[in-house]
Amino acid sequence: MISIQIHPTNDPLFGKSKWWGEPDMPEELDWPGVMLPDDNGKVYEEPLTFICQICCDDIAALDSENYLPHEGMLYFFAAIDYFLGDMDALIYPGTGPWKPEYYRVLYTPKCDDLHTHHLQYPDGTSATLPAEAITFAQSNEADDGNRLLGYPYIEDVREAMPNRLSLLQIEENDRWHLTFHDCGILYFLMDPQQLLARQWEKIECYLFSL
């Protein structure tokens, strides 16, 4: 069980664990998105919001049960623009279990050939929040806060999604204007055996809100 502390920084974070910003991925990984119809009925891809990348070497010493890889990089994406204050967001996933197209976790075992994948508005400005640094520490298995592994902090989620580990738990944050309705938490959940088998396509996403 690993707590995540997030700090604004001016330091370069290329290839490091970071929250927000732009993902540093190998060329064979694409920025995931959701397929949506436009006003003319044509289908296009709306990018998911990049949440964070976790350098697995940073958490190896804290993952005594070896639930996560201890090398490579994990990337988390989800349709959370609405919850970041964009009331005109094209995707509103709602509460409870999310459809699989509304989130994605990617993994690469190597970190020696990464490239920053950019997402920009038509005027050339960045479409992402500024990158922030991450530090990790040991935590209890059902603590609150931003966290890797353990069980969901909210008992209702543990009952609704039994036998699931909280791969990533994300709490609200005033500094980012991140709110999940009225006091909520977003979970990336996974069966322990599927996690040990690195079956990232089996991940489930669940939004709890009072």
C-alpha positions, 0 to 999 in steps of 0.5 A: 500500500503506497501513498502518493504525495504530489508537489508543484515543481519547475524541475524537468520530469521527463521519464519520471513519475509525474501527475498531469503534464504529458506522458512520456511513452514509447512510439508504439503506445498511442494517447488513448481516446473515446470514439464520438460522433461529430455534428455531421455524424462522422466519428472522431477520437476524443483524447482521454485526460492523462492523469499520471505516469508511475515509474515502477522502479520508484515503488519497487521497495514499497511493493512487498507483495510484488503486485506491480511491475518493478521496472517500466512505466504505468500510465493512467488516463480517464475521461475526467475533464468534466470533474476538472471544471469543464462543464461543456466536456463531451464525455460525462461518465457518471457515478458507479462503474464506468464504461471501459472506453472511459479509462485506460491503463497502459504499461511499457516494460522499458524506459530507455526509448521514451518520447513525450506525446503532446496534446495541444489546442488549435492555437498551439498551447498545451491542453494539459495541466502543468506536470507535478512531481510525485513522491511515494511512501508506505501507507495502510491498506485502506487509507484515504488520500491518493494511493496505489494498491490496498483496498478502497477507502470507502466501504460502499465501494468495497461492498459494490466491487468485492475482492478488488484491489485499488490499483489507483485511488484519486481524491478531490483536490481544490488546487486542481479544481478537481471535484467528484460531485459532492465528496467523491473518489475515483478508483481504478480497481483490479482483481489481485490475480489479474493484477499479478498476471499484468492483465491491464485490460481487465481494469475496472473504473468506479466513481464514488460520490456522496 
